[in-house]
Amino acid sequence: MKAERIEAMEWFKSLIKRFGVYRGDPTTQELEMLGETQVRMQLVVKTRWMLLILLTCYGLYAGGFMYFSSNVTDLQLSQMLVLGGAMVAVVAYNLFYHRYFRELSHFVFINHLQILLDILFVTILIHYSGGALSWFWTVYLVLTLEASFLLERRGDVWFIGGVGGLIYGALLTAEFYSVIHPIRMPLIDPALQHNFVYVMLLWFWVSLMNGTVAIISAYLMAIIRKREYDLKLMVIKDQMTRLYNRAYFFKTLNSEIQRSLRYDHVFSVILLDLDNFKMFNDTYGHLEGDRLLKGVAQVFRDNIRRSETEPPYDVDVPCRYGGEEFAIILPETPLQGGEHGERSSSINALGFAERIRKDVERLDIDGRKATVSIGVASFPQHGTTPDALVKAADDALYRAKHGGKNRVELAVE
């Protein structure tokens, strides 16, 4: 029975992958972004719990106030049942998100879905608390802030802000023309629900506020995310070459090992060392040495694979390992050939390393030339731990240096 359930789940995953709505088999960079998405989802779930508690407290207070002020007869039983049912439904899907946020984060439009569900239930709440007379339209503004926090693209936030205003306008229009019977509320003049000027002004005001909050919150979140990204780059990148630093190399290497074990992938690691760099520095000076390092870094950037999805990221991970040493992680890349699957067939590690070697050899720093020695190792062929892989590639690099330099050597098993 368990095997059948696992098989059914795999079939479902393969089905939704075809429609591009499931991030199956994510890259290491995508896993990092999924982690950020999961943190945001958790915070929104907790915020929704807080909002539900506040609405429950207000409902209990309002119900008690109506009861003791003898206005409780103005409330309809169906009205209270629907409001209670809507609250139960929100609690149910918030529990679902709370329990399965890690799995749900793999779905591309899962955050759009939860925001639209929130808008639906808030609209139900507004209708059954008086429609045009309800005070709960302000919750639309909270949902717009939620959208700006969860969604990366400004256009998506503006879309959610527009949807809130349109749904609210559709509700007021349906109530005004009695397509949906307006709900009476105690202490408020029901004639306002059929006052055209009042309804139109209210709709315009709510739409204007929702749109304004969408624009402002999306703008502010874009600035916050940009600053967060800049701070992250300061931590994970070498300031001179703008390549990833040694700490990030080992973090990514460990993550790539775990991902490859989970998804049965191979990947390769390349270690590179500039030949005679000390002599270059002594002859031409450290400033020229820095120019050479930057030129080599640019060669890496010109050759690595990048994903242009939003936000864009490096598929291959070029790093400054230390001094004149560099390293590159090539995810889902075999040593040679494409026997490990369609995604790996477009590149192989030995071919990539040879292309890097030739491009560095063609570098011209005011007529000065340089060469690079390269060692290549592959997971799991040459090691299954970070230390083992780095040692295998380093041993290959040592043989390249002592075998004549300006060459590529493969790790031995």
C-alpha positions as CSV (number, residue, x, y, z in Angstrom):
1,M,0.0,0.0,0.0
2,K,2.8,2.4,0.9
3,A,4.6,1.6,-2.4
4,E,1.4,2.3,-4.3
5,R,1.0,5.7,-2.5
6,I,4.7,6.6,-3.3
7,E,4.1,5.6,-7.0
8,A,0.9,7.7,-7.2
9,M,2.8,10.7,-5.7
10,E,5.6,10.3,-8.2
11,W,3.1,10.1,-11.0
12,F,1.4,13.3,-9.7
13,K,4.7,15.1,-9.5
14,S,5.7,14.1,-13.1
15,L,2.3,15.3,-14.3
16,I,2.5,18.7,-12.8
17,K,6.1,19.1,-13.9
18,R,4.9,18.9,-17.4
19,F,2.8,22.0,-16.9
20,G,5.7,23.9,-15.4
21,V,4.1,24.6,-12.0
22,Y,6.3,22.3,-9.9
23,R,9.9,23.0,-9.1
24,G,11.0,19.4,-9.2
25,D,14.7,18.5,-9.1
26,P,15.8,22.0,-8.2
27,T,19.3,23.3,-8.6
28,T,21.4,24.4,-5.6
29,Q,20.6,28.0,-6.2
30,E,16.9,27.2,-6.6
31,L,17.0,25.4,-3.3
32,E,18.4,28.5,-1.6
33,M,15.5,30.6,-3.1
34,L,13.1,27.9,-2.0
35,G,14.5,28.2,1.5
36,E,13.8,32.0,1.4
37,T,10.2,31.3,0.1
38,Q,9.6,28.8,2.9
39,V,10.7,31.4,5.5
40,R,8.3,33.9,4.1
41,M,5.5,31.4,3.9
42,Q,6.0,30.5,7.6
43,L,5.8,34.2,8.6
44,V,2.6,34.7,6.6
45,V,1.0,31.6,8.2
46,K,1.9,33.0,11.6
47,T,0.5,36.4,10.7
48,R,-2.7,34.8,9.5
49,W,-3.0,33.0,12.8
50,M,-2.7,36.4,14.5
51,L,-5.3,37.9,12.3
52,L,-7.7,35.0,12.9
53,I,-7.3,35.5,16.6
54,L,-8.0,39.2,16.3
55,L,-11.1,38.6,14.2
56,T,-12.3,35.9,16.7
57,C,-11.8,38.3,19.6
58,Y,-13.7,41.0,17.8
59,G,-16.5,38.6,16.9
60,L,-16.9,37.5,20.5
61,Y,-16.9,41.1,21.7
62,A,-19.4,42.2,19.0
63,G,-21.6,39.3,19.7
64,G,-21.6,39.9,23.4
65,F,-22.2,43.6,23.0
66,M,-25.2,42.9,20.6
67,Y,-26.6,40.4,23.1
68,F,-26.5,42.6,26.1
69,S,-27.7,45.6,24.1
70,S,-30.7,43.6,22.8
71,N,-29.7,43.9,19.2
72,V,-28.8,40.3,18.7
73,T,-32.2,39.6,17.0
74,D,-31.0,41.7,14.1
75,L,-28.4,39.1,13.3
76,Q,-29.5,36.2,11.1
77,L,-28.6,32.6,11.9
78,S,-27.4,31.9,8.4
79,Q,-25.2,35.0,8.6
80,M,-23.5,33.7,11.7
81,L,-23.2,30.2,10.3
82,V,-21.5,31.3,7.1
83,L,-19.1,33.6,8.9
84,G,-18.3,30.8,11.3
85,G,-17.8,28.4,8.4
86,A,-15.6,30.8,6.5
87,M,-13.4,31.1,9.6
88,V,-13.2,27.3,10.0
89,A,-12.2,27.1,6.3
90,V,-9.4,29.7,6.7
91,V,-8.2,27.8,9.8
92,A,-8.2,24.5,7.8
93,Y,-6.1,25.8,4.9
94,N,-3.8,27.7,7.2
95,L,-3.2,24.5,9.1
96,F,-2.5,22.8,5.8
97,Y,0.0,25.5,4.9
98,H,1.5,25.4,8.4
99,R,2.0,21.6,8.1
100,Y,3.2,21.3,4.5
101,F,4.9,24.6,3.7
102,R,8.1,22.9,2.7
103,E,6.4,20.7,0.1
104,L,4.1,23.5,-1.1
105,S,7.0,25.9,-1.7
106,H,7.9,23.7,-4.7
107,F,4.7,24.8,-6.5
108,V,5.4,27.9,-8.6
109,F,2.1,29.7,-8.0
110,I,1.4,28.5,-4.5
111,N,1.8,32.0,-2.9
112,H,-0.5,33.5,-5.5
113,L,-3.1,30.8,-4.6
114,Q,-3.0,31.5,-0.9
115,I,-3.4,35.3,-1.4
116,L,-6.4,34.7,-3.8
117,L,-7.9,32.4,-1.2
118,D,-7.5,35.1,1.4
119,I,-9.2,37.6,-0.9
120,L,-12.1,35.2,-1.4
121,F,-12.7,34.6,2.3
122,V,-12.3,38.3,3.2
123,T,-14.9,39.1,0.5
124,I,-17.2,36.5,2.1
125,L,-16.5,38.2,5.5
126,I,-17.3,41.6,4.1
127,H,-20.6,40.5,2.5
128,Y,-21.9,38.7,5.6
129,S,-20.9,41.7,7.8
130,G,-22.9,44.2,5.8
131,G,-21.3,44.6,2.4
132,A,-21.1,48.3,1.7
133,L,-21.6,48.8,5.5
134,S,-18.9,46.5,6.6
135,W,-15.8,47.8,8.3
136,F,-13.7,44.8,7.2
137,W,-12.7,46.2,3.8
138,T,-9.4,47.3,5.4
139,V,-8.3,43.7,5.5
140,Y,-7.8,44.0,1.7
141,L,-4.9,46.4,2.5
142,V,-3.4,43.7,4.8
143,L,-3.6,41.2,1.9
144,T,-1.9,43.6,-0.4
145,L,0.9,43.9,2.1
146,E,1.0,40.1,2.3
147,A,1.4,40.0,-1.5
148,S,4.3,42.4,-1.5
149,F,6.0,40.3,1.1
150,L,5.5,36.9,-0.7
151,L,5.8,37.8,-4.4
152,E,9.0,38.8,-6.0
153,R,7.7,40.7,-9.0
154,R,6.1,44.1,-8.7
155,G,3.6,43.3,-11.4
156,D,2.2,40.4,-9.4
157,V,1.7,42.7,-6.4
158,W,-0.1,45.3,-8.5
159,F,-2.2,42.5,-10.0
160,I,-3.3,41.4,-6.5
161,G,-4.1,45.0,-5.5
162,G,-6.2,45.3,-8.6
163,V,-8.0,42.0,-8.0
164,G,-8.9,43.1,-4.5
165,G,-10.5,46.3,-5.8
166,L,-12.3,44.6,-8.6
167,I,-13.8,41.8,-6.4
168,Y,-14.9,44.4,-3.9
169,G,-16.5,46.4,-6.7
170,A,-18.2,43.3,-8.0
171,L,-19.6,42.5,-4.6
172,L,-21.0,46.1,-4.1
173,T,-22.5,46.0,-7.6
174,A,-24.2,42.7,-7.0
175,E,-25.6,43.9,-3.7
176,F,-26.8,47.2,-5.1
177,Y,-28.8,45.5,-7.9
178,S,-29.9,42.7,-5.5
179,V,-28.2,40.0,-7.5
180,I,-26.9,39.0,-4.1
181,H,-29.3,39.9,-1.2
182,P,-27.6,42.6,1.0
183,I,-27.1,41.5,4.6
184,R,-28.6,43.8,7.2
185,M,-26.4,44.9,10.1
186,P,-27.5,46.3,13.5
187,L,-27.0,49.9,14.3
188,I,-26.4,50.9,10.7
189,D,-28.9,52.5,8.2
190,P,-29.5,49.8,5.5
191,A,-30.6,52.5,3.0
192,L,-26.9,53.2,2.5
193,Q,-26.6,49.8,0.8
194,H,-28.8,51.1,-2.1
195,N,-27.4,54.6,-2.2
196,F,-25.6,54.8,-5.6
197,V,-23.4,57.8,-4.7
198,Y,-22.3,56.2,-1.4
199,V,-21.6,52.8,-3.0
200,M,-19.6,54.3,-5.8
201,L,-17.5,56.6,-3.5
202,L,-16.8,53.7,-1.2
203,W,-15.7,51.5,-4.1
204,F,-13.5,54.2,-5.5
205,W,-11.9,54.9,-2.1
206,V,-11.2,51.2,-1.4
207,S,-9.8,50.6,-4.9
208,L,-7.7,53.8,-4.6
209,M,-6.3,52.8,-1.2
210,N,-5.6,49.2,-2.3
211,G,-3.8,50.3,-5.5
212,T,-1.8,52.9,-3.5
213,V,-0.8,50.3,-0.9
214,A,0.2,47.9,-3.7
215,I,2.4,50.4,-5.4
216,I,4.1,51.7,-2.2
217,S,4.6,48.3,-0.6
218,A,6.0,46.8,-3.8
219,Y,8.4,49.7,-4.2
220,L,9.5,49.5,-0.5
221,M,9.9,45.7,-0.7
222,A,12.0,46.0,-3.9
223,I,14.4,48.4,-2.1
224,I,14.6,46.1,1.0
225,R,15.2,43.0,-1.2
226,K,17.9,44.9,-3.2
227,R,19.7,45.9,0.0
228,E,19.4,42.4,1.4
229,Y,20.9,41.1,-1.9
230,D,23.7,43.6,-1.8
231,L,24.5,42.6,1.8
232,K,24.4,38.9,0.9
233,L,26.9,39.5,-2.0
234,M,29.3,41.3,0.4
235,V,29.3,38.2,2.6
236,I,29.6,35.5,-0.2
237,K,31.7,37.3,-2.8
238,D,35.4,38.2,-3.1
239,Q,35.5,42.0,-3.3
240,M,38.2,42.2,-6.0
241,T,37.2,39.6,-8.5
242,R,33.5,39.5,-7.7
243,L,33.6,35.7,-7.7
244,Y,32.2,33.7,-4.9
245,N,34.5,33.3,-1.9
246,R,36.0,30.2,-0.3
247,A,33.4,29.9,2.4
248,Y,30.6,30.0,-0.1
249,F,32.4,27.4,-2.2
250,F,32.4,24.9,0.6
251,K,28.8,25.7,1.5
252,T,27.6,25.2,-2.1
253,L,29.8,22.1,-2.5
254,N,28.2,20.5,0.5
255,S,24.7,21.4,-0.7
256,E,25.4,20.1,-4.2
257,I,26.6,16.8,-2.7
258,Q,23.3,16.5,-0.7
259,R,21.2,17.4,-3.8
260,S,23.1,14.9,-6.0
261,L,22.6,12.1,-3.5
262,R,18.9,12.9,-3.3
263,Y,18.3,13.1,-7.1
264,D,21.0,10.7,-8.2
265,H,23.1,13.2,-10.2
266,V,26.7,13.6,-11.0
267,F,28.6,16.9,-10.8
268,S,32.2,18.1,-11.2
269,V,34.6,20.3,-9.4
270,I,37.5,22.2,-11.1
271,L,40.5,23.6,-9.3
272,L,42.6,26.2,-11.2
273,D,46.0,27.8,-10.4
274,L,47.6,30.6,-12.3
275,D,51.0,29.6,-13.5
276,N,54.0,31.6,-12.3
277,F,51.8,34.2,-10.7
278,K,54.4,35.2,-8.1
279,M,56.9,35.9,-10.9
280,F,54.2,38.0,-12.7
281,N,53.6,40.0,-9.6
282,D,57.3,40.5,-9.0
283,T,57.9,41.6,-12.6
284,Y,55.0,43.8,-13.3
285,G,53.7,44.8,-9.9
286,H,50.7,43.9,-7.8
287,L,48.3,46.3,-9.6
288,E,49.0,44.4,-12.9
289,G,48.6,41.1,-10.9
290,D,45.2,42.3,-9.8
291,R,44.3,43.1,-13.4
292,L,45.3,39.6,-14.3
293,L,43.1,38.1,-11.6
294,K,40.1,40.2,-12.7
295,G,40.7,39.1,-16.3
296,V,40.7,35.5,-15.3
297,A,37.5,36.0,-13.3
298,Q,35.9,37.6,-16.4
299,V,36.9,34.5,-18.4
300,F,35.0,32.4,-15.9
301,R,31.9,34.6,-16.1
302,D,32.0,34.5,-19.9
303,N,31.9,30.6,-19.8
304,I,29.6,29.6,-17.0
305,R,26.0,28.8,-17.4
306,R,23.4,31.2,-16.1
307,S,19.6,30.9,-15.5
308,E,17.7,34.0,-16.7
309,T,14.6,33.2,-14.7
310,E,13.4,35.8,-12.2
311,P,15.6,36.4,-10.3
312,P,18.6,35.3,-12.5
313,Y,21.4,33.3,-10.9
314,D,24.6,31.4,-11.8
315,V,24.1,27.7,-12.5
316,D,27.8,27.0,-12.3
317,V,29.6,28.5,-9.3
318,P,32.9,30.2,-9.9
319,C,34.9,31.0,-6.8
320,R,38.2,32.6,-5.8
321,Y,39.6,29.8,-3.7
322,G,42.6,31.8,-2.4
323,G,45.3,34.0,-3.8
324,E,45.8,32.9,-7.4
325,E,43.7,29.7,-7.0
326,F,40.2,29.4,-8.2
327,A,37.5,26.8,-8.2
328,I,34.3,26.1,-10.2
329,I,31.4,23.8,-9.3
330,L,29.6,22.4,-12.3
331,P,26.2,21.0,-11.3
332,E,24.8,18.0,-13.2
333,T,27.9,17.8,-15.3
334,P,29.8,14.6,-16.0
335,L,33.5,14.4,-16.7
336,Q,32.9,13.8,-20.4
337,G,30.0,12.7,-22.7
338,G,26.3,13.0,-22.0
339,E,25.5,9.6,-20.7
340,H,24.0,11.0,-17.5
341,G,20.9,12.5,-19.0
342,E,19.7,15.2,-21.3
343,R,20.3,18.1,-18.9
344,S,24.0,17.1,-18.6
345,S,24.6,16.3,-22.3
346,S,25.2,19.9,-23.4
347,I,28.5,20.3,-21.3
348,N,31.1,18.1,-19.8
349,A,33.8,19.0,-17.3
350,L,36.9,18.2,-19.3
351,G,35.6,20.2,-22.3
352,F,34.7,23.1,-20.0
353,A,38.1,23.0,-18.3
354,E,39.9,22.9,-21.7
355,R,37.9,25.9,-22.9
356,I,38.8,27.9,-19.8
357,R,42.5,27.0,-20.3
358,K,42.5,28.2,-23.9
359,D,40.6,31.4,-23.0
360,V,43.1,32.3,-20.2
361,E,45.9,31.6,-22.6
362,R,44.4,34.1,-25.0
363,L,44.2,36.8,-22.3
364,D,46.1,39.9,-23.1
365,I,47.0,42.2,-20.2
366,D,48.8,45.0,-22.1
367,G,50.8,42.4,-24.1
368,R,51.4,40.2,-21.1
369,K,50.3,36.6,-21.2
370,A,49.4,34.1,-18.6
371,T,48.5,30.4,-18.4
372,V,46.5,28.2,-15.9
373,S,46.8,24.7,-14.7
374,I,43.6,22.8,-14.0
375,G,42.6,19.7,-11.9
376,V,39.2,18.1,-12.4
377,A,37.3,15.7,-10.1
378,S,33.7,14.3,-10.3
379,F,31.1,13.2,-7.8
380,P,30.7,10.4,-6.9
381,Q,33.5,8.9,-9.0
382,H,36.4,10.7,-7.1
383,G,34.8,11.3,-3.7
384,T,31.5,11.7,-1.9
385,T,32.5,14.3,0.7
386,P,33.7,17.9,0.3
387,D,37.2,17.1,1.6
388,A,37.5,14.0,-0.7
389,L,36.5,15.9,-3.8
390,V,38.7,18.9,-3.1
391,K,41.7,16.6,-2.4
392,A,41.1,14.6,-5.6
393,A,40.9,17.8,-7.7
394,D,43.9,19.3,-5.8
395,D,46.0,16.2,-6.5
396,A,45.1,16.5,-10.2
397,L,46.1,20.1,-10.1
398,Y,49.4,19.2,-8.6
399,R,50.1,16.8,-11.4
400,A,49.2,19.5,-13.9
401,K,51.6,22.0,-12.3
402,H,54.4,19.4,-12.2
403,G,53.7,18.0,-15.6
404,G,54.5,21.1,-17.5
405,K,51.8,23.6,-16.5
406,N,49.1,25.1,-18.8
407,R,47.3,21.8,-18.9
408,V,44.2,19.9,-17.6
409,E,44.6,16.8,-15.5
410,L,41.8,14.4,-14.4
411,A,41.7,13.1,-10.8
412,V,42.5,9.4,-10.4
413,E,40.1,7.0,-8.6
